[in-house]
Each structure stands twice: as structure tokens, then as C-alpha cells.
Amino acid sequence: FSPWLSRRSTNPRPQIVLSVYGPDFFGHDVVRGYGAVHVPFVPGRHKRTIAMFVPESTSRLQQLTSWFTGRRPEFTDPRVVAQGEGRAVTRVRSQGFVTISFNVM
């Protein structure tokens, strides 16, 4: 029994989950990226860089269909982004970075 693992699994740290949307080539509002970062507990100013990613279609037919319809794959539950579970089987593509600043009191 490890108290560190027990405490870690029962007391999750708060996170901020980002979902960034923007227009595509046809003017449709599509997802541009997802990302998550833990909120720091230490007082002061903190800057964090969040790696953003987007889910991808698994087949060429789905990719072609989503391009014509303007409907790209999206996560329906933000917990998928916050938790690492289940993302290992999801195909994603890196989509840049977002920098966020925290002022913790």
C-alpha cells in the first residue's frame, strides 16, 4: 500500500480544459484544438504552455465526408480531454500550442 498513490488517485488536482473553435475554409465553425492543464496551487504568477490536439477520422472515407460536410470529429465529453484514459485508442493530430497565465493568491 502506498499512501502517495492512494492520495493521488482519490484527490485529483483541478484542471482547466480548453476547447478552441474557429472557421474552416467554408466558414463552418469547427474545432481547432483541445488541451488541458493542471491549475497551480503555489501563490504567484505562473505561465503554462498547453499542447493542443484535434481528433482525426480513422478512414479516408470519413476524412473525405467530413471535408465535404464541414463536420469534423469532436469530443462530446470534456472529461476525455482531462483524463488520459481512452485517449490512447483515439487518433489525434497535434494542433499547436496555447499559453495561459495564472495569478494564484
Protein Blocks (a to p, Z undefined) as FASTA:
>chain_A
ZZklmmmmmmccdddddddddddfkopacdfbdcdddddfbgcdddddddddddddfbfk
lmmmmmmnopacddfbfklmmpmghjlmpccddebjaddddddZZ
